[in-house]
């Protein structure tokens, strides 16, 4: 096990940042600590937060048979909101975890434990991002606005979950897939069962990919007492991931069936290819899994953007046909 480190080099680059990312190479130096707090140098999390929003929007359009110009704003607004709220949530996570992060090799280089900024300045940055996100949210229907406000609860709770439960990934899933509920409601103006089942599918998908991710820190987490599904499952992780794969695909398929317009069998079959294709991608990840290979774990975690884009493709085709 490698010991804690301050930064991987003298630039302030975070240990698990994408190599050559724009934050470390082109952003103004004064802004880099705050962009790193927001994970702008690690965009995969924004994709994982955003794509359930797109699922929810497209599945709602599939359900109602309506395509409106406002739906484009739902998709675009959720994208902007995902950047801002992922940034605010990650900043909040780094504030609450600042004492833990300095003791973990992968996180010791983050802006607060490495001294690039302070917790007070980070808090101000989190509030600013949240306020700008609120300006996006209030352009949506009232029902979606209320859901967006409620979403702050799992966001606030998640950083503390790893201290009290072996299943903090559940709380991450509750927060990261909320967009499926919000986007569906922004289109239909009511929360309905297909959206709830889709949300549950996303939650199980989060259990899948974040358990893979958490295996990077399993030894350090054990030393400092941080809990995770990776530590809970240990060497039996592949077995649990296989169950998560099956449940995720089954729930997404059920959500599609619930949402499908009656009599349109062809569109239903097209939409159902989405979870089927995503399931094959998750199986590919499972077959490549090496629990003791940190680089492989990070690669597989990041590949979940592509996994989640597969339902987007087939949901979009189902809407158009």
Buried (B, 14 or more C-beta within 10 A) or exposed (E): EEEBBBBBEEEBBBBBBBEEBEBBEEBEEEEBBBBBBBBBBBBBBBBBBBBBBBBBBBBBBBBBEEBEEBBEBBBEBBBBBBBBBBBBBBBBBBBBBBEBBBBBBBBBBBBBBBEBBBEEBBEEBBEBBBEBBBEBBEEBBEBBBBBBEEBBEBBEBBBBBBEEBBBBBBBBBBBBBBBBBBBBBBBBEEBBEBBBBBBBBBBBBBBBBBBBBBBBBBEBBBEEEBBBBBBBBEEEBEEBBBEBBBBBBBBBBBBBEBBBEEEBEEBBEBBBBBBBBBBBBBBBBBEEBEBEBBEBBBEBBBBBBEBBBBBBBBBBBBBEE
